[in-house]
Amino acid sequence: MDKYTKFEKARILGARALQLSMGAPPLVNPNGVYQPIGLAAIEYEKELIPITVVK
């Protein structure tokens, strides 16, 4: 899972959290997590975030 650097991971999580805070539908069942950064972290762990990094 470590195909991204910590800086890329932070950028991906931040971008996805912003999308979620602006009303984008979550790609996972919240299960009690309602903070955008928490949902973004869960989506990242399950590799569901639709954001790519060009290196």
N, C-alpha and C positions, 0 to 999 in steps of 0.2 A: 504494500500500500504506500510505501515511501517513494513514490515516483515524483512527488512534488517537494520542493524545498519548503522550509518553514515560512518563507516570505510569500511563495506562491499559494500555500495553504491559507495563510492569513488573508490574502487578497481574494481568493475564491470564497472563503467563508464570509468575509465582509460584503462582497458583492451580492451573494445569495441572501444574506440577512437583510440587506437593503431592499432587495426584491420582495422578500416576505413582508417587510414592514410597510411596503407600498401597496400591499394587497394581492401579491401573487399567491396562488394556491400552493399549500405545502404538498410535497411529493411523498410524505410519510404520514402515518396516523399519529397525531400529536401525543396521545397517551399522557396527558397532564402537562406537557411542555408547551408553553405559550409564548416564550421569548423567541424572537426571530433568530438570535445567534444560537440558541439551543437547538432549534429546528434545523438550522443550517448545518450544525455539527453532526446531527443524526443523519441528515442526508449525505454529508461528506463521508461518514463512516460506511454507509451502505452504497457508496459510489453512485448516487442518483442525481447529483448536481449537474445540470445541463450546461456547464461552463468548461471550456477548454483553454489550455495554456499553449501558446505558440512559443517555442524556444528557439 
